[in-house]
Amino acid sequence: MSRRIEILALVLGDALATAAVLAAVVSGRAGWDWLPAVAGSDAGGIAVLVLGWGVLFAFSGLYAERYARGRLDELATLAKVVAFGCLALLFGLVVDRLEASELRTAIGVYALAQFGAVGAARLTVRAVQRALVVRGYGRHRAVVVGWSDRVETLYHDLARYPAANIEIVGAVRLRAPSAVPVLVDPGAEPVTISERFPGGDALPRGAIEVTAAGAPEAAVAELPGLIDRLRVQDVILALGTEDHATLDEVLRVCDGKPVTLKLVPDFYAAVGGMARTEHTYGLPLIEVLPEPMPAWERRTKRIADVVVSALVLLVGAPAWLVIGALVRSTSPGPAIYRQTRVGRHGRPFTMLKFRTMVDDAERHTGPVWAEQRDARVTPLGRWLRRLRLDEIPQMWNVLTGQMSLVGPRPERPYFVEKLTDRIPLYSRRHRVQPGVTGLAQVKWRYDADLEDVRQKLKYDLFYIETMSLSLDAKILFRTVRTALAGQGQ
């Protein structure tokens, strides 16, 4: 079952179960017409409540990926969400419509019915999903990185647990120095596991194996290419407790890639607090660098991005048109400057700004950082920068989901390529959506040299590890204060 179909099945199951409970309660309890009354009619009220429950489930992370977690964990989360939703519904909308003696019964009966119906629907979807996974449909594509014997052991463990939802499509095997590096052509005939993994069956067609002799970094360097070519979703590390350098290299080359990293448990001490334990149908793994924000905060952050960016673009439209006309009239060139930047997971996008420099400013120099008193900046552009108004067109990037209001500032591909090689962990900035403003912007100046980049990276990494709505609010407040004070650069 693909990810899209899984979500659709869960949403439909939840909606049908919720509607069935509401219809049964309304028809079975003559005095319970308060449930659909929020919309003025039975059909309308049921539709509103079904939508409300769906939004609550989404905010609570019940549509997040749970292929590696047990059904009891999912039911426990569902119970908490149902309890909260019922209390909010009853006390917020109908507490004044019920007698005190009826209130306890109403809460209990409706909560149990809602939990039972939605839970049964979800268990049905998960049962179908697991049956499909066991038959090889919709599994996560994974690459294993580790020493040869550990790779073999991990493969056999995964083969014994088909419901783990993991299919090995490639391997980076670290061998003793006597081994010869080899890259298997993905178009060749299937490689038998008896040749690579003694005692097993055949690898799937298209599986790629990279083998390194004595130099783990040489093999690990091939990992980003394998991730892209094989559309990998998981990277599983089968290393030893002493392989800190290899782990660091894997983290470095995978930073910014749309994959999850999982370790075998005996490597837990090497990663400290950066991991959470996860059991995959009896096979224990440890997830490295999990999502930095809870599901409800991520969704709230996105809603805030959409609402604020839409309001800024619509309410201030006359002012933005005037600024655009001034840019065009005060210097030759377009009003809006378009530049390719690197976004989340390393994906490029076109970022928009009001043009603040002369047209084609890098014609003779190539890509360079702006200087503090850059002669290429126009008089109007200097004023726009001080008030941070040059960033307003990026609200369109925020509205379309390419950026967020708060996050690490996106950089150009030219600089990303150079900085990734020179600064460890630089690409970790690509784990999250880039922002119009960020902690590094309110704490540090514009990039003028490599040392500025290093300092701002510290703030970016701190932001990623401590992301929260309250931190975003503080950064936005400081950004607005800086703009009003005319202290932008």
C-alpha positions in Angstrom: 0.0 0.0 0.0 1.5 3.3 -1.1 1.8 6.2 1.3 -0.9 8.2 -0.5 -3.4 5.3 -0.6 -2.7 4.6 3.1 -3.6 8.1 4.1 -6.7 8.1 1.9 -7.8 4.8 3.4 -7.3 6.1 6.9 -9.1 9.4 6.2 -12.1 7.6 4.6 -12.2 5.0 7.4 -12.2 7.7 10.1 -14.8 9.8 8.3 -17.2 6.8 7.7 -16.8 5.6 11.3 -17.4 9.0 12.7 -20.5 9.6 10.5 -21.9 6.2 11.5 -21.5 6.9 15.2 -23.1 10.3 14.9 -26.0 8.9 12.8 -26.5 6.1 15.3 -26.5 8.4 18.3 -28.8 10.9 16.8 -31.3 8.3 15.6 -31.1 6.2 18.8 -31.3 8.9 21.4 -34.3 11.2 20.9 -32.9 13.8 23.2 -29.4 13.9 21.7 -30.2 16.2 18.8 -27.5 18.6 20.1 -24.8 16.7 18.2 -25.8 17.9 14.7 -27.3 21.1 16.0 -24.0 22.9 15.5 -24.9 23.3 11.8 -28.6 23.6 12.0 -29.5 20.3 10.4 -28.7 16.6 10.8 -26.8 16.2 7.5 -25.0 19.5 7.9 -24.1 18.9 11.6 -22.8 15.5 10.9 -20.6 16.8 8.0 -19.2 19.6 10.2 -18.4 17.2 13.1 -16.8 14.7 10.7 -14.6 17.4 9.3 -13.8 18.6 12.8 -12.7 15.2 13.9 -10.6 14.8 10.8 -8.7 18.1 11.5 -8.2 17.0 15.1 -6.8 13.6 14.0 -4.5 15.3 11.5 -3.2 17.8 14.1 -2.5 14.9 16.5 -0.3 13.0 14.1 -2.7 10.2 13.4 -2.0 10.5 9.7 1.7 10.5 10.2 3.6 7.5 9.1 3.3 4.6 11.6 4.5 1.6 9.6 7.1 0.7 12.2 4.9 1.1 15.3 2.5 -1.3 17.0 -1.2 -1.0 16.7 -1.6 -0.7 20.5 0.5 2.5 20.3 -1.8 3.9 17.6 -4.9 3.0 19.7 -3.4 4.6 22.8 -2.9 7.9 20.8 -6.4 7.6 19.4 -7.9 7.2 22.9 -6.2 10.4 24.0 -7.4 12.3 21.0 -11.0 11.0 21.3 -11.1 12.0 25.0 -9.8 15.5 24.3 -12.2 15.9 21.3 -15.3 14.7 23.3 -14.5 17.0 26.2 -14.0 20.0 23.9 -17.2 19.2 21.9 -19.4 18.7 24.9 -18.2 21.4 27.2 -17.6 23.9 24.4 -20.9 23.5 22.6 -23.5 21.6 24.5 -22.9 21.7 28.2 -25.7 24.2 28.5 -28.1 22.0 26.6 -27.8 19.0 28.9 -28.8 18.3 32.5 -26.0 17.6 34.9 -27.2 14.0 35.2 -27.0 13.5 31.5 -23.6 15.0 31.0 -21.6 12.0 32.3 -23.5 9.6 30.3 -23.2 11.7 27.1 -19.5 11.9 27.5 -19.0 8.3 28.2 -21.3 6.8 25.6 -20.2 9.1 22.7 -16.4 8.7 23.6 -16.6 4.9 23.7 -18.6 4.7 20.5 -16.3 7.1 18.7 -13.1 5.3 19.9 -14.6 1.8 19.1 -15.7 2.7 15.6 -12.6 4.7 14.5 -10.4 2.1 16.2 -12.0 -0.7 14.4 -11.7 1.1 11.1 -8.1 1.8 11.6 -7.3 -1.8 12.7 -9.0 -3.0 9.5 -6.9 -0.6 7.4 -3.7 -1.7 9.2 -4.6 -5.4 8.7 -5.0 -4.9 5.0 -1.8 -2.8 4.9 0.1 -5.5 6.7 -1.2 -8.3 4.4 -0.1 -6.3 1.4 3.3 -5.6 2.9 3.8 -9.3 3.6 3.1 -9.9 -0.1 5.7 -7.3 -1.1 3.5 -4.3 -1.9 4.3 -0.8 -0.7 7.5 -1.7 1.3 10.0 1.0 2.2 13.0 0.9 0.0 16.2 0.7 2.1 20.0 0.7 1.7 22.1 -1.0 4.4 25.5 0.4 5.4 27.8 -1.7 7.5 30.5 -4.4 7.8 29.9 -7.4 5.7 28.9 -9.8 8.5 26.5 -7.3 10.1 24.9 -6.6 6.7 24.2 -10.3 6.2 22.8 -10.6 9.7 20.5 -7.6 9.3 19.3 -8.9 5.9 18.3 -12.3 7.4 16.6 -10.5 10.4 14.5 -8.4 8.0 13.8 -11.5 5.8 12.2 -13.2 8.9 10.0 -10.2 9.5 8.3 -9.3 6.2 5.7 -7.2 8.1 8.6 -4.8 9.0 7.8 -3.1 5.7 11.4 -2.8 4.6 12.9 -4.0 1.3 16.6 -3.9 0.8 17.4 -2.5 -2.6 21.0 -1.8 -2.1 24.0 -2.2 0.3 27.2 -0.4 1.1 29.3 -3.2 2.5 32.6 -2.5 4.3 35.0 -5.4 4.0 38.5 -6.2 5.1 41.4 -4.5 3.2 41.9 -7.5 1.0 38.5 -7.1 -0.6 38.1 -5.5 -4.1 35.7 -2.6 -4.5 32.9 -3.4 -6.9 29.7 -1.7 -8.1 27.0 -4.1 -9.5 25.3 -2.8 -12.6 21.6 -2.3 -11.8 20.7 -3.6 -15.3 22.4 -6.9 -14.8 20.8 -10.2 -13.9 19.7 -10.6 -10.2 22.6 -11.2 -7.9 22.0 -14.3 -5.7 22.3 -13.8 -2.0 24.3 -17.0 -1.8 27.1 -14.9 -3.5 26.5 -11.8 -1.3 24.5 -13.0 1.6 25.3 -16.8 2.1 22.2 -19.0 2.7 19.5 -16.6 1.3 17.4 -16.1 -1.8 18.0 -13.7 -4.7 18.3 -10.0 -4.4 15.6 -8.1 -6.3 16.4 -7.0 -9.8 18.1 -3.6 -9.8 19.7 -4.0 -6.4 23.1 -2.2 -6.2 26.0 -3.2 -3.9 29.0 -1.1 -3.2 31.9 -2.8 -1.5 34.9 -1.0 0.0 38.3 -2.4 1.0 39.6 -0.9 4.2 38.4 2.7 3.4 34.8 3.1 4.6 34.6 6.7 3.4 35.2 5.6 -0.2 32.0 3.5 -0.1 30.0 5.9 2.0 30.6 8.6 -0.6 28.5 6.5 -3.0 25.5 6.6 -0.6 23.8 9.9 -1.9 23.9 8.6 -5.4 22.3 5.3 -4.3 19.6 7.2 -2.5 18.7 9.2 -5.5 18.9 6.4 -8.1 17.0 3.8 -6.0 14.5 6.2 -4.5 15.5 5.1 -1.0 13.4 6.0 2.0 15.4 4.3 4.8 19.2 4.0 5.4 19.9 1.3 8.0 23.3 1.3 9.6 24.8 -2.0 10.7 28.1 -0.8 12.3 30.1 -1.5 15.3 30.4 0.6 18.5 33.8 1.8 17.5 32.8 3.1 14.1 32.2 6.7 15.1 34.0 8.2 12.1 31.9 6.1 9.7 28.7 7.1 11.4 29.7 10.8 11.2 30.4 10.4 7.5 27.0 8.8 6.9 25.2 11.5 8.8 27.1 14.1 6.8 26.3 12.7 3.3 22.7 12.0 4.2 21.9 15.4 5.8 19.2 17.1 3.8 18.2 13.9 2.0 14.5 12.8 2.3 15.4 9.6 4.2 15.2 8.3 7.7 18.3 6.8 9.4 18.1 3.8 11.6 20.8 2.0 13.6 21.1 -1.4 15.1 20.7 -1.0 18.9 24.2 -1.6 20.0 25.3 1.7 18.4 23.0 3.7 20.7 25.8 5.0 22.9 27.4 6.8 19.9 24.5 9.0 19.1 23.3 10.0 22.6 20.1 12.0 22.7 19.8 12.3 18.9 17.8 9.1 18.6 14.6 7.4 19.7 14.1 3.7 20.1 11.8 2.0 17.6 10.6 -1.6 17.3 9.8 -2.9 13.8 7.6 -5.9 14.3 10.1 -7.6 16.6 13.2 -6.2 15.0 14.5 -3.4 17.2 16.0 -0.4 15.4 16.9 3.1 16.5 15.8 6.2 14.5 18.4 8.9 14.2 17.5 12.6 13.8 13.7 12.2 14.1 11.3 15.0 13.1 12.2 18.0 15.3 8.6 19.1 15.9 5.4 17.2 16.9 2.8 16.7 14.2 0.4 19.2 15.6 3.1 21.9 15.8 4.2 21.3 12.2 0.6 21.7 11.0 0.0 24.7 13.1 3.2 26.2 11.8 2.1 25.6 8.2 -1.4 27.1 8.8 0.3 30.2 10.3 2.5 30.4 7.2 -0.5 30.3 4.9 -2.6 32.8 6.9 0.2 35.3 7.5 1.6 35.2 3.9 -1.9 35.5 2.4 -2.7 38.5 4.6 0.6 40.3 3.9 0.2 39.8 0.1 -3.5 40.8 0.0 -3.7 43.6 2.6 -0.4 45.2 1.5 -1.0 44.7 -2.3 -1.2 48.5 -3.0 2.0 49.2 -1.2 3.8 46.3 -2.9 2.7 47.6 -6.3 4.0 51.1 -5.5 7.4 49.6 -4.4 7.6 47.5 -7.5 7.0 50.6 -9.7 9.6 52.6 -7.7 12.2 49.8 -8.3 11.5 49.8 -12.0 11.6 53.6 -12.3 14.7 54.2 -10.2 17.0 51.7 -11.9 16.9 49.6 -15.1 15.8 46.0 -14.7 12.8 44.0 -13.4 11.1 44.9 -10.1 11.2 41.3 -8.9 14.5 39.5 -8.7 14.4 35.7 -9.2 17.2 33.4 -7.9 17.5 29.7 -7.5 18.0 28.6 -3.9 18.2 25.2 -2.2 15.2 24.2 -0.2 14.2 21.3 2.1 15.8 18.0 1.2 18.2 19.8 -1.2 15.4 20.6 -3.7 16.0 23.8 -5.7 13.3 26.4 -6.0 13.0 30.0 -7.3 13.1 32.6 -4.6 11.6 36.0 -5.2 12.7 39.4 -3.9 12.3 43.0 -4.7 15.5 43.9 -6.7 17.8 45.9 -4.5 21.0 45.8 -6.7 21.7 47.0 -10.2 20.5 44.6 -12.9 22.8 41.6 -13.5 25.0 42.6 -10.6 27.2 39.4 -10.8 27.8 39.7 -14.5 31.6 40.3 -14.0 32.2 38.7 -10.7 30.1 35.5 -10.7 28.4 34.4 -7.5 29.7 36.4 -4.5 28.3 37.3 -1.1 27.0 40.8 -0.5 29.3 43.2 1.3 28.4 45.6 4.1 28.6 48.7 1.9 28.1 47.0 -1.4 28.4 49.4 -4.3 26.0 47.3 -6.4 23.0 48.1 -4.0 20.8 50.9 -5.4 19.7 53.9 -3.1 16.2 52.5 -3.1 17.5 49.0 -2.5 19.4 50.1 0.5 16.3 51.6 2.0 14.3 48.5 1.2 16.9 46.3 2.9 16.9 48.4 6.1 13.2 47.9 6.4 13.3 44.3 5.3 10.8 45.1 2.6 12.8 43.5 -0.1 11.8 40.1 1.4 8.0 40.7 0.9 7.8 38.8 -2.4 9.0 35.7 -0.6 5.5 35.5 1.0 4.5 33.9 -2.3 7.2 31.3 -1.7 5.7 30.8 1.8 2.2 30.6 0.5 3.1 27.9 -2.1 5.0 25.8 0.5 8.5 26.4 -0.8 9.5 28.3 2.3 8.3 29.0 5.9 8.1 32.3 7.8 10.9 31.1 10.1 13.7 28.7 9.2 17.3 28.7 8.0 17.8 31.1 5.1 18.1 29.3 1.8 21.4 29.5 0.0 22.3 29.3 -3.7 23.4 25.9 -5.1 26.9 27.3 -5.9 27.6 28.1 -2.3 25.8 25.0 -0.9 28.1 22.8 -3.0 31.2 24.6 -1.7 30.1 25.0 1.9 29.0 21.4 2.3 32.5 20.2 1.5 34.2 22.8 3.8 31.8 22.9 6.9 30.7 19.7 8.6 27.0 19.3 9.1 26.2 22.3 6.8 23.6 20.3 4.8 21.7 19.5 8.0 20.1 22.9 7.4 18.1 21.2 4.7 16.2 19.0 7.1 13.6 21.7 7.5 11.8 24.3 5.3 13.9 27.4 4.7 12.6 30.6 6.1 12.1 34.3 5.3 13.7 35.0 8.6 15.5 32.9 11.1 17.4 32.7 14.4 20.7 33.3 12.5 19.3 36.4 10.9 18.3 38.0 14.1 21.5 37.0 15.9 24.1 37.6 13.2 24.9 39.8 10.3 24.9 39.0 6.5 27.4 36.5 5.2 30.6 38.2 4.3 33.1 35.3 4.6 33.4 31.7 5.7 33.5 32.6 9.4 30.1 34.3 9.2 28.7 31.1 7.7 30.2 29.0 10.5 28.7 31.3 13.1 25.2 31.3 11.5 25.3 27.6 11.1 25.5 27.3 14.9 22.3 29.2 15.2 20.6 27.3 12.4 21.5 23.9 14.1 20.3 25.2 17.4 17.0 26.3 15.8 16.5 22.9 14.1 17.1 20.9 17.4 14.8 23.2 19.4 12.1 24.1 16.9 8.9 25.2 18.5 6.0 27.6 17.9 7.1 29.7 20.8 10.6 30.1 19.3 9.1 31.0 16.0 7.1 33.7 17.7 10.1 35.2 19.3 12.1 35.2 16.1 9.2 36.9 14.2 8.8 39.5 17.0 12.5 40.4 16.8 12.4 40.5 13.0 9.5 42.9 13.0 11.2 45.1 15.7 14.4 45.2 13.5 12.4 46.2 10.5 10.5 48.9 12.2 13.7 50.3 13.7 15.3 50.3 10.2 18.2 48.1 11.4 18.1 45.6 8.5 21.1 45.1 6.3 
